[in-house]
Structure formats: C-alpha cells, structure tokens
Amino acid sequence: MTTVKLIDAVRLPIGRYGGVYANVSVDQLGAAAVQALVKRQPAVTVDTVILGNVVGGGGNVARRVALAAGLDVTIPALTVDQQCASGLTSIALAWAQIASGQADCVLCGGVESTSQAPWQLQRPSRLYGRPPVIVSRPPLSAGDDSDLDMGVATEQLAQRLSISRQAQDQYAYESQHRYAQAQQQGILQSEISPFQHVTQDECPRPATTLTDLAQLPPVFSPTGTLTAGNSCPLNDGAGMVLLASADYCRRHHLTAGFEVLGSAAVGVSPVDFALGPVPAVAQLMARLQLTWADIDQVALNEAFAAQVLACLQQGHWPADKVNPTGGALAFGHPFGATGGILVRRLMTDLQQVPAAKLGLVAMCVGGGQGAALAVAKC
C-alpha cells in the first residue's frame, strides 16, 4: 500500500456549550479551521474533504464547510457520523483512500457545535395526539435496554470494576494539572489557530483542587460517582488534518513530520462502550505487530475519568504514556471534532520528546464501539 504522510494539522480553541462560540455556526467553525490549515500549506490542493460531525443536523456539513472555506467547488466532500469517533474515522477513511491509491491528498478531521445543534422533535403517533417532545438522543445501536445513557452505563461500569469516586476525582485533577502545566510552558500554542478574539480553550479549570472535586454532587445517579468534575463537558470546536501520499509530498516538495500507519474499529456491548478503546488498540497493535514497548504516547479521549481508568485497568495500559498534557476532562470533547483534535495533540506530545517515535489515538464510542489510529514520526 501507498505510504500516507501526515503533512499538518490545526485546531481551533475549544469552546464551552453556550460559551464563546454560542452564536457561531458549525459551518463558520469548520471553515475557520480549514482556512487556517490551507494558509499554513498554500502549495497543497486536496482531492476530497472528509469531516466528522454528530449534532449538526445533517445536510452534508463537510460540503457546507468546504464551500464556506472557499475551496474549489469541484472538490467533493463527505460527512461521517460514528458518534464520538467521527473525526477519527474521517482520518481513517482518508488514510484508506490514499493508501489504496484512490486519492493523493485529503483534508479530514471534524467540526462540532453543540451550542448551535438543532432540536429534534419526536413525531406524534396521530395528528391530534400529545404535543411532540424534544428528543435528547436517538438510539445509538439497537435502541433496546442495553443502549443506556453513556453516563449511566459508565456508572455501572465503575461499580462493576470497583473504580472509586476518589480515584476518578484524582484522575480528573491530574488531567487539569497536566493541561495547566502544558499551557504555562507554551506547549499547546503550536496546535491552536485563533478564532477571531478567541485564543485559548475555554473549559480548563487550572485552579481545581481535590477538595473542590469532592464537593460536587453525582449527576447520573443519586448514589453514583460521576460528577461534572470527573466527566467531560459539552463543547464546540474543530480539528483539521491534512494527509497525502509520499509520492504527492515528493512531487510538491512537502516535508511531512509524521506518517499514519493504520487504524482499527471494533464493536462492543453498548453498556460497555467505555471499554471500546481496549480491543480497538489491541487489534491495531496486533495488525501492526507492535507491543507496548513500541508505543511512546497515547492520546485517549477522556469522556469520563472512570472510562479512562477502566481502559487502563482492563487493557493493562502503561498509565505514564496516556495524555501527558491532559485530556478532554480539562479541554473538552466537541464530539465529531475530537478525533482531529486528538491527532493534533498527539503530534504535539510526540514533538516534545525527541526520542519518542510512535503514538496512538484511541476513543470510546456511544452505542458500543471503539476506534484507534497509529501515528509515527517520519
């Protein structure tokens, strides 16, 4: 297969639900990130655009973003919805197109605006029946009793695996602390493209203490352990990635610092969705004939602290290799954009350690799936 190079990636500052991007459409957010990437790589012409999006309401968000960004009308665009892994899946699809020779250069990643997400109404059973109700989330799988709300499912998992409230709060505190350190050291600035006056992520709480976290009430069960402090917030954002074949890079005199090695996606029981990254990573490592000794960094999406701790426990992952500069518990999780954001974060983390060569991005997926991607320095 054709070698696939990762030329560049950027992300916007991540906003809080109803925050700095409250009045910014998903098209505007995505277009700003695309334009930032194109400005950084003016010599590149893409064959296609593949973007992840979950709550945009349909209408091929990727095409709308491409046109709003001013890309040529002849460039096709595809929108991907694999829930939380949508952005990562768009990158995997771009990698597959290039590796198989169907494309030379693909712009991929994702965009999300939870603040601007349209409401969905349930159709009444008859015209003059009860008024329609707002649908909070359509079923992610079969829609049966096994497809629980993700917070409820994670509560059950934490109880089953004996993951305590104290352990969750400790991990959440560490994620905030790691992010704050990286920000103070200026590590994150290379990956962030400002949006108008917005230059920094909105959600991090660097002053958070363990005492603060311990005082927060549970949000999914009166006797539960998941709180607003050890669960990720709702967010708006965009992360864009530029992939191309090695031959394309040679022909256009482009220097790529990274290479995408492959991807994996798996299904698990919906109630165990939080453990999806474990078999996804195992499958990818087996396919690439890797061991944990080969892996230097892991960018794991932090939907919940309990989810991260469950993956570390059940996958026997080395904790010191996971999210060294913090994760979504600090900076947020804008659904379809997170895959692109995490790929950019992995690039940042690998660049901080000269000896580091190879890293993974991994995500759990509502409805019972897991996804992983391998990236290496060239």
C-alpha positions in Angstrom: 0.0 0.0 0.0 1.0 3.6 -0.5 2.7 5.3 2.4 0.4 8.0 3.9 2.1 11.1 5.3 0.6 13.5 7.8 1.5 16.9 6.5 0.0 19.2 9.0 -3.0 19.6 11.5 -4.6 22.5 13.3 -7.4 23.0 15.7 -9.4 25.9 17.0 -9.6 26.9 20.7 -12.3 24.7 22.2 -15.4 26.5 23.4 -17.9 25.6 26.2 -21.5 24.8 25.4 -23.2 28.2 25.1 -19.9 30.0 25.5 -17.6 31.9 23.2 -19.0 30.2 20.1 -22.6 30.4 21.1 -23.6 32.4 18.0 -21.1 30.8 15.6 -22.5 28.2 13.2 -20.9 24.8 12.6 -20.1 26.0 9.0 -18.2 29.0 10.3 -16.2 27.0 12.8 -15.3 24.4 10.3 -14.4 26.9 7.6 -12.1 28.8 10.0 -10.1 25.7 10.8 -9.9 24.7 7.1 -8.7 28.2 6.1 -6.1 28.1 8.9 -4.8 24.8 7.6 -4.8 25.9 3.9 -3.0 29.1 4.9 -0.3 27.1 6.5 0.0 24.8 3.5 -0.7 27.1 0.4 1.0 24.7 -2.0 -1.4 21.9 -1.3 -4.5 21.1 -3.4 -6.8 18.4 -1.9 -8.7 15.7 -3.8 -11.6 15.5 -1.3 -12.8 16.6 2.1 -13.9 14.1 4.8 -15.2 15.5 8.1 -16.8 14.1 11.2 -19.9 15.7 12.7 -22.5 14.4 15.1 -25.1 17.0 16.0 -25.0 19.3 13.0 -28.5 18.3 11.8 -27.5 16.8 8.5 -27.2 18.5 5.1 -23.6 17.2 4.5 -21.8 19.5 6.9 -18.4 18.7 5.3 -19.6 20.1 1.9 -21.0 23.2 3.6 -17.8 23.8 5.4 -15.7 23.3 2.3 -17.7 25.8 0.4 -17.7 28.3 3.3 -13.9 28.0 3.4 -13.7 28.9 -0.2 -12.4 25.5 -1.5 -12.9 24.9 -5.2 -16.5 23.7 -6.0 -15.1 20.7 -7.9 -13.7 19.2 -4.6 -16.2 16.6 -3.3 -17.0 16.3 0.5 -18.3 13.6 2.7 -19.7 13.9 6.3 -19.0 11.0 8.7 -21.1 10.1 11.8 -19.6 7.5 14.1 -20.6 9.4 17.1 -17.6 10.4 19.3 -15.2 8.7 16.8 -16.5 10.6 13.8 -13.4 12.8 13.4 -11.0 9.9 13.9 -13.0 7.8 11.5 -12.8 10.5 8.9 -9.0 10.4 9.2 -9.0 6.6 8.9 -11.2 6.8 5.7 -8.8 9.4 4.3 -5.8 7.2 5.1 -7.6 4.2 3.4 -8.3 6.3 0.2 -4.7 7.4 -0.1 -3.2 4.0 0.9 -5.3 2.3 -1.8 -4.4 4.8 -4.5 -7.8 6.4 -4.8 -6.6 9.8 -3.7 -3.4 11.7 -3.4 -4.3 14.4 -0.8 -7.3 14.5 1.6 -8.4 17.1 4.1 -10.0 15.4 7.0 -10.9 15.8 10.7 -14.1 17.2 12.1 -16.2 20.0 13.5 -18.9 20.3 16.1 -21.2 23.0 17.6 -23.3 21.7 20.4 -24.4 25.3 21.1 -25.9 25.5 17.6 -27.2 21.9 17.4 -30.9 21.9 16.1 -33.5 20.4 18.4 -35.1 17.1 17.3 -38.8 16.6 17.8 -40.5 13.2 18.1 -43.3 12.7 15.6 -46.7 12.2 17.4 -48.5 8.9 16.8 -51.5 10.8 15.5 -52.2 14.3 14.3 -54.2 15.5 17.3 -52.3 13.4 19.9 -50.0 14.7 22.5 -47.6 17.5 21.6 -44.3 16.4 20.2 -41.4 16.2 22.7 -37.8 17.1 22.2 -35.6 14.0 21.6 -32.5 14.2 23.7 -30.6 11.5 21.8 -31.8 8.9 19.3 -30.7 5.3 19.9 -27.1 4.7 19.1 -27.5 1.0 18.4 -30.5 -1.3 18.6 -32.4 1.1 20.8 -33.1 -1.6 23.4 -32.5 -1.7 27.1 -28.8 -2.4 26.6 -28.2 1.0 25.0 -28.1 3.1 28.2 -27.3 6.8 28.5 -23.5 6.9 28.5 -23.3 8.4 32.0 -25.5 5.7 33.4 -23.5 3.0 31.6 -20.3 4.4 32.9 -21.7 4.5 36.4 -22.5 0.8 36.2 -19.0 0.0 34.8 -17.3 1.9 37.6 -19.3 0.0 40.1 -18.5 -3.4 38.5 -14.8 -2.6 38.2 -14.6 -1.1 41.7 -13.4 2.3 40.4 -14.0 4.7 43.3 -15.1 8.3 43.4 -11.7 9.2 44.9 -9.8 7.6 42.0 -12.0 9.3 39.5 -11.5 12.7 41.1 -7.8 12.1 41.4 -7.5 11.4 37.7 -9.7 14.5 36.8 -7.4 16.6 39.0 -4.3 15.2 37.3 -5.8 15.9 33.8 -6.4 19.5 34.8 -3.0 19.9 36.3 -1.2 18.4 33.3 -3.1 20.7 30.9 -2.3 23.7 33.1 1.4 22.8 33.1 1.5 22.4 29.3 -0.3 25.7 28.8 2.1 27.6 31.1 5.0 26.1 29.2 3.5 27.3 25.9 3.4 23.7 24.6 -0.2 24.0 23.2 0.1 27.2 21.2 1.6 25.5 18.1 -1.5 23.4 17.6 -4.1 26.2 18.2 -5.3 28.5 15.4 -7.2 31.5 17.0 -10.7 32.2 16.0 -11.2 36.0 15.9 -10.6 37.1 19.5 -10.6 33.5 20.9 -7.1 32.3 21.5 -7.3 29.7 24.3 -9.6 26.8 25.3 -12.5 27.9 27.4 -13.1 24.9 29.7 -9.9 24.2 31.6 -10.1 24.9 35.3 -6.4 25.2 36.4 -7.4 26.2 40.0 -9.4 23.0 40.6 -8.5 21.2 43.8 -9.3 17.7 45.1 -11.5 19.4 47.7 -13.4 21.2 45.0 -14.0 18.0 43.1 -15.1 16.1 46.2 -17.8 18.6 46.9 -19.6 18.1 43.5 -22.8 16.1 43.5 -23.2 13.0 41.3 -25.1 13.8 38.0 -26.3 10.4 36.7 -27.4 8.6 39.9 -28.1 9.9 43.4 -25.7 7.4 44.8 -23.3 7.5 41.9 -19.6 8.5 41.5 -19.7 10.5 38.2 -19.8 14.3 38.6 -19.4 17.4 36.5 -15.8 17.5 37.6 -14.8 14.0 36.6 -16.9 13.9 33.3 -16.1 15.9 30.2 -18.2 19.0 29.4 -20.2 19.8 26.2 -18.2 21.7 23.7 -17.8 23.4 20.3 -14.7 23.2 18.2 -12.9 22.0 15.1 -9.8 20.0 14.2 -8.4 19.6 10.7 -5.8 17.2 9.4 -4.0 17.1 6.0 -2.9 13.7 4.7 -1.1 12.9 1.4 0.8 10.1 -0.3 4.5 10.0 0.0 4.7 10.5 -3.8 2.5 13.6 -3.6 4.8 15.0 -1.0 7.8 14.4 -3.2 6.2 15.9 -6.3 5.2 19.1 -4.4 8.4 19.3 -2.3 6.4 18.9 1.0 8.2 17.9 4.2 5.9 15.8 6.5 7.0 15.1 10.0 4.5 12.3 10.6 3.1 9.2 9.0 -0.3 7.4 9.6 0.4 3.7 10.0 -3.2 2.3 10.2 -6.4 2.3 12.1 -8.9 -0.1 13.8 -12.5 0.0 14.7 -14.4 -2.5 16.8 -17.9 -3.1 18.3 -18.6 -4.0 22.0 -21.7 -4.3 24.1 -23.4 -0.8 24.3 -23.4 -1.0 28.1 -19.6 -1.5 27.9 -19.0 1.3 25.4 -16.3 2.9 27.7 -14.1 -0.2 27.2 -14.2 0.1 23.4 -10.7 1.5 23.1 -9.2 -1.6 24.7 -10.0 -4.1 21.9 -9.5 -1.4 19.3 -6.0 -0.7 20.4 -5.3 -4.4 20.8 -6.4 -5.1 17.3 -4.4 -2.2 15.8 -1.3 -3.2 17.7 -1.6 -6.8 16.6 -2.2 -5.7 13.0 1.0 -3.6 13.0 2.9 -6.1 15.1 3.5 -3.6 17.9 4.0 -4.1 21.7 3.6 -1.5 24.4 7.4 -1.2 24.3 7.0 0.3 20.9 4.4 2.9 21.9 5.6 6.2 23.3 2.4 8.2 23.8 -1.4 7.6 23.8 -4.0 10.3 23.2 -7.1 8.8 24.8 -10.3 10.7 24.8 -11.4 11.4 28.3 -15.2 11.1 28.2 -15.2 10.2 31.9 -12.4 9.7 34.4 -14.0 6.3 35.1 -13.8 5.4 31.4 -10.1 6.2 31.3 -9.4 4.2 34.5 -11.4 1.3 33.2 -9.3 1.2 30.0 -6.0 1.4 32.0 -7.2 -1.4 34.2 -8.7 -3.8 31.7 -6.2 -3.1 28.9 -3.1 -3.1 31.2 -2.0 0.1 29.5 1.0 2.0 30.9 -0.6 5.0 32.6 2.5 7.2 32.2 2.1 7.1 28.4 -1.5 8.3 28.4 -2.4 12.0 28.0 0.8 13.6 29.3 -0.5 17.1 28.7 -4.1 16.5 29.9 -7.2 15.5 28.1 -10.9 16.2 27.5 -11.7 16.4 31.2 -9.7 19.6 31.0 -10.1 21.0 27.5 -13.4 19.4 26.4 -14.9 17.0 23.9 -16.6 18.6 20.9 -17.9 15.2 19.6 -17.2 15.0 15.9 -14.2 17.3 16.1 -12.3 15.4 18.9 -10.6 12.9 16.6 -8.9 15.6 14.7 -8.1 17.5 17.9 -6.5 14.4 19.5 -4.4 13.6 16.4 -3.1 17.2 16.6 -2.5 16.8 20.4 -0.6 13.5 19.8 1.7 15.3 17.3 2.3 18.0 19.9 3.1 15.4 22.6 5.5 13.4 20.3 7.3 16.6 19.3 8.0 17.4 23.0 10.1 14.2 23.4 12.9 13.9 20.8 13.3 10.1 21.4 9.5 9.5 21.1 8.6 7.9 17.7 5.2 6.3 17.8 1.8 7.1 19.3 -1.8 6.0 19.3 -5.1 7.9 19.4 -8.0 5.9 21.0 -11.6 6.7 21.6 -14.7 5.1 23.1 -17.9 5.4 21.2 -21.5 5.7 22.4 -23.6 2.7 21.3 -20.7 0.3 21.9 -17.7 0.8 19.7 -14.1 1.7 19.9 -11.6 3.3 17.5 -7.8 3.7 17.3 -5.2 5.2 14.9 -1.4 4.9 14.9 0.8 7.8 14.0 4.6 7.8 13.8 7.3 10.4 13.4 9.0 10.2 9.9 
